Amino acid sequence: MRVNVAVLAKAQGFGDDFDSLQRLRRGRGVTGPDDLSYLSDYVKRQVLHIERDTESELRRGLDNLKQLIDKSPPHERELLRLCFNINRAFGNFNWLERAENFTIDHEWIGSSRNVRHRTDLALLQLLMRTRPAAEFEPVPAADGNAITASDGSAVSALTFFTEDYVRNSSRFTASWEAAHAVDMCGFGHNRMAVAYSAEIGRILKSGGRVRVLMQDPEGQAVLEANRRSSTPKASPGSVRHQHRSGIATFHAIRSAAGATAGSLQLRAYDIMPPFTAYLFNPDDETAHAYIWFWSWRQPSSWRPGFFLPRSTDPLWYERFRSQFEAMWDDDDTQEIADRGQP
């Protein structure tokens, strides 16, 4: 089940801005700098740094858009280039034709509808990265997989810390696709909630269960988390707004799925969580988890992450699962009500 990305954009507070970027890709894409003059004020001024609709500033804004695309995570970059079609990189075709051609050249993506949906998700996440409290460039310039020991042999930790938090593995994606229950704990889950909105919606719609532990937007720990992030200069208000947007996004997904209130449970804690964890089908024999540790002012892609199956690592799987349950049931952990739904 796909959740309309426009609904997610509205939950994130980007409804008009997302729509203006969608309009920019229509037809044959960006024909020149003048096309940017029709963007929303936020996109022009805060995203592309266009203060006035002069020729020079619009041209600079187009250069800034190219840089934003180039700095996007690899799995989003090509979709954004397809979307805007700057300099006719994907031919002189309209948007639907470009998506169809992309499908033919990239059979793994499935269908042109999937291309359009993934592109919309990439557009929204591009906007999300421009927030003052967001991580502008979550992927480091150097590829962590290229690190080797001083003697030239492979660093052994690379065989364990194989799960990238930004460039998610095919194994992680497959876990979402097969899940009927997911437990999540971490900071705000904003990016993951948007990226896997379709999978979360499918779980809820089919009678599954999703439990989410996140930082309290009104607490103090979110400010401490911001100080540790790779973009620690955001104002307290911006940090809190970003976490509130995550809550609104989860509620929007449940509403779009038409699921019962109990299928999605959100709780907030005012702590620095010791790790981020996603536990899939946690009560089953096939239960498994993905664990990421936090880093000090480094891009999210550098967070050490690993895969933990219950079948082969029962001790450590149960240890991390028990940590989730302890935080979930803690007296200071508060339930987050969905005020927009019965």
N, C-alpha and C positions, 0 to 999 in steps of 0.2 A: 504494500500500500504506500503510495507516494503522498506526502503532505504538500499541498500547494506552497511553494517557497514564498509567494507573496504573503501568505498568512504568517510564516516564520519571520519575514522581514518586518511586518507590522508589530509582531510581538517584541522584536528587537528595537523597535522605535525607528525603523528605516523604511517605512512604507512608501512615502513619496520619493525618497532617494533611490530606492531599488527600482521603482517604476521608471524613473528618469534614465537609469542605466539600461533598462530593458529597451526603452524607446531608442536609445543610441545605437543599438545593434540591429534594429529593424532595417529592412531593405538590404542594402549591400554593405552595411556597417559604416564605420567612420569614413566620410569622404574627405574631410579636412578639418582644420582647427575650428572653423565657424560652427560646426555641429555641436561643439561643447557649450555654446552660448545658451542652449535650450535645457541644460541640465539644472537640477535643483540647486538652490543657493548653498546648501550644505556640501554637495558634491563639488561644486565649483570652488568654494572658498576653503573648506576644511580638508577636502580630499586632494584636489588638484591645484590648490593655492592660486586660483584665478580671482583677483579682486575686482577687475573691470573687464568688460567684454571688448577689449582692444585687440588688434591683430597680434601684437607681440605677446600679450598675456595669454591669449587663447593658444598660441603656438607653444608657449612654455607649458601650458596646461596639458597639451597633447604629449609633450615630452615626459611630463610627470606621470601621465597615464601609462605610457610605455614602461617607465621605470617600475611602477606598481605591479604591472604584469610580470616583468622580469624577476621581481623579488618575491613573487607568489610561490607557494610550495609546488614542486614539480608536477604533481598530479592535477593541479588546477591551472597551471601556466598555459598549457596548450589549448585548453578549453576557453580560456579568456582571450587568447590570440584569435581563436576561431570566432568567438563572439563579436569582437570589435572589428576584426578583419582590416586592420590598419595597413595601408599601402597595398590593399588587395592581395594579401598573403595567401588567401584561400580562394582566389578567383573572383570574378565579377558576378557573384551569385547572391540571391537574397538569403535571409537567415535560414529558412526552412531547407533550401537547397544546399546550403553549406553544411547544415547538420546531417542531411542525408548523405552527402558525399563523404563526410567524416566517418560515418558509420560504415560505409563501403571500404574505406581505407583502414579502419580499426575495428575488425570484426569482434574483438574481445568485449567491446563496450555494449553490444547487444542490439540496440535499436536507436533510431533517430530521436525517439521520445526520451530514451535514457540520456542521450547526449544533451538534449534541451534541459532536462531536469538537473543533470550534473552541472551544466553551465550556470543555471540559476543559483545553485548552491555555491558555486565558485564566486559568482557576482556578490552574493550576500556576504560571504566570508571575506571578500576583498573589502567591503564596507566595514565589517566588524573589526578588521585589523587597523582601520584608521582612527578608531576611538582613542582618546587620550589614555585610557586604562588598558588598552589592548597591546598585544605583541605584534609589532609592525612586520617583523621578518622572523617567523618562527623556525625557519630552517637555516642552519649556519652556512657560511660561505664554504667551509671545508666539509667534506663528506666524512662522517664518523666512521664509515666502513673502511676507509682507507688507512686508518691508524695502524701502525705496526710497532713492534718493539725495537729497541735500539740495535739489536743484533740482526734485524731483518726478518725475524720469525713473527708469525701472527700473534697478536696479543690474545691470551686465552679468554679474557673477559668478553671479547667479541662473539665468542661462541655461545655465551649465556645471555648477554644483554642484546637480544636480537629484535626486540619490539620497539619500533620507532613510534613516538607519540603523535607526530605530525604526518609522516608518510606511512600510514598504517599498512601492516602486512596483509597479504591475501588471506592468511590464517585468521587474523582478527576480523576481517570483513566476513569471512565464512562463518565465524562464530555468531555474528549478528544475524546472518541470514537463516541460521538453524535454530536460533534461540526462541524459547517460549517463556523464559523468565530471566531477568537480568537485575543484578544488584550493582549499584554504582556508588563509589565514594570518592571525593576529591574536593576541588575548590569550587568552581562554578559550572563546569561541564558545558560551557557556552558553545564552543566550537564543535564538540562531539554531538551535542543535542541537535545542532543544525545538520552536520554531516550525515548523521544516521537517523534523521527524522523519519524517513520512510520505514526503516526497520523497527523503530520504536512504535510507530503508528500501527504497523502490522501486528506486532506482539499484543498491543492493547486491544486492537480490534478483534483479534482471534481469541480473546479471553485469557491471554497471558498476564504476566505481572512484571512491573518495573518499579524498583525501589531506588530512590536517589537520595544520597547524603551530600549536602553541599554546605558551604560556608554561609553564615547568616549575613545577608547584605547590610543589616543595621548594626552588626557587631564591630568589634575592634580587630578581630583576626584577619578580616579581609584587607585591612590597611597594612598589617604586617606582611601578608602575602604579597601585596603590591610592592612593598619595599624590597622584597626578595626577588621580584620578577626582573626580566631583562628590560622592562620599560617602567621604571619605578617613579617617574615624575608626574604621574597623573594626580589630579586633585581627589580628595576623599569622595566628593560627590560623583565624580566620573567612575570611580571604582565601585561604589555602591550601585550606581545605575547599571553597570555591566552585569552585576550579579542578579539584580532584579530582572533584567532582560532574560537571563537564563531561566528563571522561574516561569516567566511569562511564556517562554518558548515551549517548555514542557507542557504547560496547561493548554497552549494552542494545539499541540500535537494530539493531546487526549481529546480535545473538543472536536478536531477534524476527524478523528477516528470514531467518534460517537461511542467511546468506551465508558464503562462505569467508573464512578469516582474511586472505588477501591483498587482498580487495576493499576493506577499510578499513585504512588505514595512518595511524598517529598518531605524530608526532614532537614533542619538546619542546625549546625553546631557553630559555636563561636570559638573555634580552635584552629590551630595549624595542623591539618591532618598529616599523619606520619608518612602517607603514601597516597597515590591514586590507584584505585582498584576497580576493575570491571569483572564481575563474576557471572558466568553464563550457566544457566540451568543449574543453579547451585545445589539443589537437592537430588540431582540425578547421579547415576554412576558415571556418566560422561561429563560431569561438572569440571570446569576449568576456569582459570583466572588469568588476567593480564595485570601485572603490577608495574607501576612506575614510581621512582623516587624523585624527589624535588631537587632542583639545582639552584645555585646562587647566581642570579643574574646571567643566566645562559639561555639561549633559545630553547624552546620546548623540545625540539628534535634531539637535543643532547641529554634529555632526561633518561637515565638508565631504566630500561624496561625489559621484562622477561615474561615468559609463558609458564604457567603452573598447572599441569593437569592433576586432577584428583587421583586418577588411576595409578600413576607412577610416583607421585609425590604427595601421598596422603597427609603426612605430618605437616609439611609446609603449607599445603592447600588449606587444611583445617585451621592452621594457625592464623593465616590471613583472613579466612572466613570468620573465625571467632572474633578477630579484631573489628571487622565490619559490624557484627551483631552487637558487640559491646558498645561501639559508638552509636549504633542505631537505638539501643535501649537505654542509653545514658540519661540520667534524670535531667541534665541540662540541654539535651537535644530536643528541639521543638518541632512539632508538626507544622507544615506549611499548608494552609487551607487554600483550595481553589475557589476563590470568591465569585468567579464568573460562572460556576457550574453548581448544580444541586448536589 
